[in-house]
Amino acid sequence: MKDKTIDICVFGATGFTGKLVSEYIASHEDVKKISWAIAGRNKQKLEQIREGLAGKVKPEIIVADVANFESLSQMAASSKVIITTVGPYTRYGEPLVKACIEQGCDYVDLVGEPNFVDEIRYRYQEKAKEAGVKIINACGFDSIPHDLGVLFTINKLRESVSAEKQKYLQIDCEGFVSTNARFSGGTWHSAIAAMSEMLNHHKRKKHWKHEGYTGQELSDSKRKIKSKFQKIFYNRNFSKWAVPMPTIDPEIVMRSAQLRNDYGMRFSYGHYVLMEKFWQLPLLLTCVSVVFLLAQFRQGREQLAKVIQPGDGPSEEVRASSWFTVDFFAHAGKQKIHTRVSGGDPGYSETSKMLAESALCLALQREQCAEVCGITTSAAGMGEVLIERLQKAGITFEVI
């Protein structure tokens, strides 16, 4: 990467989240240490974004389009790290991943679509490893608080165990999410895209399994990594209902447990969202079921797409009053621990922070991170180095 002229490139800078990421980098103290660029398909809009950015270190402008692979390849050839906010990733993400691998460029995104992550891991894992690049998915609220929160929890739990026993730990962990945040048009459209592909993706995974591909890369064949059996229950710690949360987050956590060798000989994880009232549960399940059903048909997707437009998002006032917490409970034998990751508006203010700090981590501290390359995760690819950056940026990791 010595010949790269741009340390960080923000692709999709004219979108709602892309603009927030650009604003965050422009006002960051480390911006003086890097060269950076904003990229998208509309040069005029990019110039408007650049003019509105604070600070004296203005970004370069790169015109690139997901429909033009050559433009993506040129962007990746000149960049050390690319941040992409251009989704839905199932529809638009793969060409950029391919370009980054071919041009030796690290990559971070904020994908929440499990099918996209599975697809690129199946197609590009070995190529990315051979190229020595880090393709790190889910570097926003999906899934950094959960992925790094589990890593933080395990590290704290291991501190109370002797060194000779740490390798043989059997760790059981659960995460409980609370938030008052709203989502944007980009998130809504990504969810529709993911739901529309879910059934076809399930068939593809069955085909992969017949080919002998499982997607697992255990650091030790004797280790056992599994998802916890989950059900709806009343959590007395919070006096709220815990509902299994079928997002990408538990998959990312399990992937990190496979790639790292310090999650114990046995590791399991359960992921829940907390809800105040029992009557909210059937309402939630009904809404999700209706959206899933409509997403299977073209006419249904067209109607769902009209609910919120891409690029729309909550106002600055709404974001300022939003918050999130993720509580983790873990135990290994008699050793128990309760930790928490918390911050402000998860969908945008904190997601743009997490995404930008991930890129800054790779651009400025890559040699301090684990030597894990390929299609990887925040915990496996950046780990404790990124936790430290996020703590300095105002996201709280604490033992309760």
C-alpha positions in Angstrom: 0.0 0.0 0.0 3.1 2.3 -0.1 2.1 3.7 -3.5 -1.4 4.7 -2.4 -2.1 8.5 -2.5 -5.3 8.5 -0.5 -5.5 7.0 3.0 -9.3 7.0 3.4 -12.0 7.3 0.7 -15.6 7.8 1.7 -17.7 6.2 -1.1 -21.4 7.3 -1.0 -20.5 10.7 0.6 -23.6 12.4 -0.8 -26.0 10.0 1.0 -27.4 10.6 4.5 -24.9 8.4 6.4 -22.0 9.1 4.0 -22.3 12.8 4.7 -22.2 12.2 8.4 -19.1 10.1 8.0 -17.5 12.8 6.0 -18.4 15.5 8.6 -16.9 13.3 11.3 -13.6 12.7 9.6 -13.3 16.4 8.6 -13.6 17.5 12.2 -11.4 14.7 13.6 -8.1 15.5 15.2 -6.4 12.8 13.1 -7.5 14.3 9.8 -4.2 16.2 9.8 -2.4 12.8 9.6 -4.1 11.5 6.6 -5.0 12.3 3.0 -8.6 11.6 2.2 -11.3 11.8 -0.5 -15.0 11.7 -0.9 -16.5 9.7 -3.7 -19.8 9.2 -5.6 -21.4 9.4 -9.0 -22.4 13.1 -8.9 -19.4 15.5 -9.0 -21.6 18.6 -8.3 -23.1 17.1 -5.2 -19.7 16.0 -4.0 -18.4 19.6 -4.4 -21.3 20.9 -2.4 -20.5 18.4 0.4 -16.8 19.4 0.4 -17.7 23.1 0.6 -19.9 22.4 3.7 -17.2 20.5 5.6 -15.5 22.0 8.6 -11.7 22.1 9.0 -8.8 23.1 6.7 -8.0 19.6 5.4 -10.4 19.3 2.5 -10.9 16.0 0.8 -10.2 15.2 -2.8 -13.2 14.3 -5.0 -13.4 11.0 -6.9 -16.2 10.3 -9.3 -17.1 6.6 -9.1 -20.2 4.6 -9.8 -21.2 1.0 -8.8 -22.4 0.5 -12.4 -18.9 1.3 -13.7 -16.4 -1.3 -12.5 -13.4 0.6 -14.0 -14.2 3.7 -11.9 -14.4 1.5 -8.7 -11.1 -0.2 -9.6 -9.3 3.2 -10.1 -10.7 4.4 -6.8 -9.5 1.3 -5.0 -6.1 1.5 -6.7 -5.4 5.0 -5.2 -6.8 4.3 -1.7 -5.6 2.5 1.4 -9.0 2.1 3.0 -12.5 2.6 1.4 -15.6 3.3 3.5 -18.7 2.4 1.6 -22.2 3.5 2.6 -23.7 2.5 -0.8 -26.5 0.0 -0.2 -28.5 -2.1 -0.3 -25.2 -4.1 -0.4 -26.9 -7.2 -1.8 -27.7 -5.1 -4.9 -24.6 -2.8 -5.1 -21.9 -4.1 -2.9 -20.1 -7.0 -4.6 -18.3 -5.0 -7.4 -16.5 -2.8 -4.9 -15.4 -5.8 -2.8 -13.9 -7.3 -5.9 -12.2 -4.1 -6.9 -10.7 -3.7 -3.4 -9.3 -7.2 -3.4 -7.8 -6.8 -6.9 -6.2 -3.4 -6.0 -5.0 -4.3 -2.5 -7.3 -1.9 -0.6 -8.8 -2.4 2.8 -12.6 -2.0 3.0 -15.2 -1.3 5.7 -19.0 -1.1 5.4 -22.1 -0.8 7.5 -24.0 -3.8 6.0 -26.8 -5.4 8.0 -27.6 -8.0 5.3 -26.4 -11.5 6.3 -26.9 -12.9 2.8 -24.4 -10.3 1.3 -21.8 -11.2 3.9 -22.2 -14.9 3.3 -22.1 -14.5 -0.5 -18.8 -12.5 -0.5 -17.2 -14.8 2.0 -18.1 -17.8 -0.2 -16.8 -16.1 -3.3 -13.9 -14.0 -2.1 -12.5 -15.2 1.2 -9.4 -17.0 -0.2 -8.7 -14.3 -2.7 -8.9 -11.6 0.0 -6.5 -13.6 2.2 -4.1 -14.1 -0.7 -4.2 -10.3 -1.4 -3.5 -9.5 2.3 -6.5 -7.2 2.5 -9.1 -6.7 5.3 -12.7 -6.7 4.1 -14.5 -5.9 7.3 -18.3 -5.9 7.2 -20.8 -4.5 9.7 -18.8 -1.6 11.1 -21.8 0.5 12.3 -24.4 -0.2 14.9 -24.6 -3.5 13.0 -22.4 -4.9 14.5 -19.7 -3.1 16.4 -21.3 -2.6 19.8 -22.2 -6.3 19.9 -19.1 -7.7 18.3 -16.6 -5.6 20.3 -18.9 -5.7 23.4 -18.5 -9.5 23.5 -14.8 -9.2 23.0 -14.5 -6.6 25.8 -16.6 -8.9 28.0 -14.5 -12.0 27.4 -11.3 -10.1 28.0 -12.6 -8.9 31.4 -13.8 -12.3 32.2 -10.4 -13.9 31.4 -8.7 -11.5 33.8 -10.2 -13.4 36.7 -9.0 -16.8 35.4 -5.4 -18.2 35.6 -3.5 -18.4 32.4 -3.4 -22.2 32.2 -7.2 -22.4 32.5 -8.0 -19.6 30.0 -7.6 -21.9 26.9 -10.2 -24.4 28.3 -12.9 -21.9 29.3 -16.5 -22.7 28.4 -18.1 -19.3 28.0 -21.8 -18.6 27.7 -22.7 -15.1 26.8 -26.0 -13.1 26.1 -26.5 -9.6 24.8 -29.5 -7.4 25.5 -30.2 -4.3 23.3 -32.2 -1.2 24.3 -32.7 1.9 22.1 -35.1 4.6 21.3 -33.7 5.3 17.8 -35.4 5.6 14.5 -34.1 4.3 11.2 -33.5 5.9 7.8 -34.5 5.2 4.2 -31.2 3.5 3.6 -31.8 1.1 6.5 -35.4 0.4 5.4 -34.4 -0.4 1.8 -31.5 -2.6 2.9 -34.0 -4.5 5.1 -36.4 -5.0 2.2 -33.5 -6.2 0.0 -32.3 -8.7 2.6 -35.8 -10.1 3.2 -36.5 -10.5 -0.5 -33.3 -12.6 -0.9 -33.7 -14.6 2.3 -35.4 -17.7 0.8 -33.1 -17.9 -2.2 -30.1 -17.4 0.0 -31.2 -20.3 2.2 -31.2 -22.5 -0.9 -27.8 -21.3 -1.9 -26.4 -22.2 1.5 -27.8 -25.7 1.2 -26.0 -26.0 -2.1 -22.7 -24.8 -0.5 -23.1 -27.3 2.2 -23.4 -30.1 -0.3 -20.2 -28.8 -1.8 -18.5 -29.1 1.6 -18.4 -25.4 2.3 -19.5 -24.4 5.8 -18.1 -20.9 6.2 -16.4 -21.9 9.5 -12.7 -21.4 10.1 -12.1 -22.6 13.6 -8.6 -21.8 14.9 -8.7 -25.2 16.6 -10.8 -28.1 15.4 -11.6 -29.2 19.0 -13.3 -25.9 19.7 -17.1 -25.7 19.6 -18.8 -22.4 18.7 -22.6 -22.4 18.7 -25.6 -20.1 18.9 -27.7 -20.4 22.1 -31.2 -21.7 22.0 -33.3 -18.6 22.3 -36.9 -17.9 23.3 -39.0 -15.0 24.5 -38.7 -14.6 28.3 -39.2 -12.0 31.0 -35.8 -10.7 32.1 -35.9 -9.8 35.8 -32.6 -7.9 35.6 -34.4 -5.2 33.5 -38.0 -5.9 34.3 -38.6 -6.2 30.5 -39.3 -8.8 27.9 -36.3 -10.3 26.1 -37.1 -11.1 22.4 -34.6 -13.0 20.2 -33.2 -10.5 17.7 -32.6 -12.2 14.3 -30.2 -9.5 12.9 -26.7 -10.0 11.5 -25.2 -9.2 14.9 -25.1 -12.8 16.4 -23.7 -14.1 13.1 -20.8 -11.5 13.3 -20.2 -12.4 16.9 -20.0 -16.1 16.1 -17.7 -15.4 13.2 -15.3 -13.5 15.5 -15.4 -16.4 17.9 -14.3 -18.7 15.1 -11.5 -16.4 13.9 -10.0 -15.6 17.3 -8.5 -18.3 19.6 -9.3 -16.5 22.9 -13.1 -17.1 23.2 -12.5 -20.4 25.0 -12.8 -24.1 24.0 -16.6 -23.7 24.1 -18.5 -20.5 23.3 -22.2 -19.7 22.9 -24.0 -16.5 22.3 -27.7 -15.3 22.5 -28.9 -12.0 21.2 -32.1 -10.2 22.4 -33.9 -6.9 22.2 -35.6 -5.6 25.3 -39.3 -4.5 25.2 -41.4 -2.8 27.9 -44.8 -4.3 27.4 -45.9 -7.8 26.4 -48.6 -6.5 24.0 -45.8 -5.0 21.9 -44.6 -8.5 21.0 -47.4 -9.7 18.8 -47.6 -6.3 17.1 -43.8 -6.5 16.3 -44.1 -10.1 15.0 -47.1 -9.2 12.9 -45.4 -6.2 11.3 -42.2 -8.1 10.6 -44.2 -11.0 9.1 -46.2 -8.6 6.8 -43.1 -6.8 5.6 -41.3 -10.2 4.9 -44.3 -11.4 3.0 -44.6 -8.3 0.8 -40.8 -8.3 0.2 -41.2 -11.6 -1.7 -43.1 -10.0 -4.5 -42.1 -7.2 -6.9 -45.4 -5.3 -6.4 -44.9 -5.6 -2.6 -41.3 -4.4 -2.7 -42.4 -1.4 -4.8 -45.0 -0.4 -2.2 -42.6 -0.9 0.7 -40.0 1.2 -1.1 -42.4 4.2 -1.0 -42.7 4.2 2.8 -39.3 6.0 3.2 -37.0 7.2 0.5 -33.3 6.4 0.3 -31.3 9.3 1.8 -34.0 10.3 4.2 -33.2 10.1 7.9 -34.1 11.5 11.3 -33.5 15.2 12.1 -30.5 16.4 14.1 -32.8 17.1 17.0 -34.2 13.5 17.0 -30.7 12.1 16.7 -29.5 14.3 19.6 -32.1 12.7 21.9 -31.5 9.1 20.8 -29.5 6.5 22.7 -28.6 2.9 22.9 -27.3 0.4 25.5 -26.2 -3.2 25.0 -25.8 -5.2 28.2 -23.8 -8.4 28.2 -23.9 -11.2 30.8 -21.3 -13.9 30.5 -20.2 -16.8 32.7 -17.5 -19.5 32.6 -18.0 -21.9 35.5 -18.2 -19.9 38.7 -16.9 -16.7 37.0 -19.6 -14.2 36.0 -19.5 -10.7 34.6 -22.0 -8.0 33.5 -20.7 -5.4 31.0 -22.3 -2.6 29.0 -21.6 -0.7 25.7 -23.6 2.5 25.4 -23.7 5.7 23.3 -25.9 8.2 21.6 -28.0 7.8 18.4 -27.0 4.4 17.2 -28.3 4.5 13.6 -26.5 7.6 12.4 -24.4 9.7 14.8 -22.7 6.7 16.4 -22.8 4.5 13.3 -20.9 7.3 11.4 -18.4 7.5 14.3 -17.9 3.7 14.4 -17.5 3.5 10.6 -15.0 6.4 10.5 -13.0 5.2 13.5 -12.8 1.8 11.8 -11.2 3.3 8.7 -8.9 5.5 10.8 -7.8 2.5 12.7 -6.8 0.6 9.5 -5.2 3.7 8.0 -3.2 4.7 11.0 -2.8 1.6 13.2 -3.1 -1.4 10.9 0.3 -2.8 12.1 -1.0 -2.8 15.7 -4.1 -4.9 14.7 -4.2 -8.7 14.4 -2.8 -10.1 11.2 -6.2 -11.5 10.2 -7.0 -10.8 6.6 -9.8 -11.9 4.3 -13.6 -11.3 4.8 -13.4 -10.7 8.6 -15.0 -8.8 11.5 -14.3 -5.8 13.6 -13.3 -8.0 16.6 -11.0 -10.2 14.6 -9.6 -7.6 12.2 -9.2 -4.6 14.6 -10.2 -5.8 18.0 -8.8 -4.1 21.1 -7.2 -1.3 19.0 -10.6 -0.2 17.8 -12.1 -0.5 21.2 -9.6 2.0 22.5 -10.3 4.4 19.7 -14.1 4.2 20.3 -13.6 4.8 24.0 -11.7 7.9 23.2 -14.4 8.9 20.8 -17.1 8.8 23.6 -18.6 5.3 23.2 -18.6 3.7 26.7 -17.4 0.2 27.4 -17.7 -0.6 31.1 -18.0 -3.4 33.7 -21.2 -3.0 35.6 
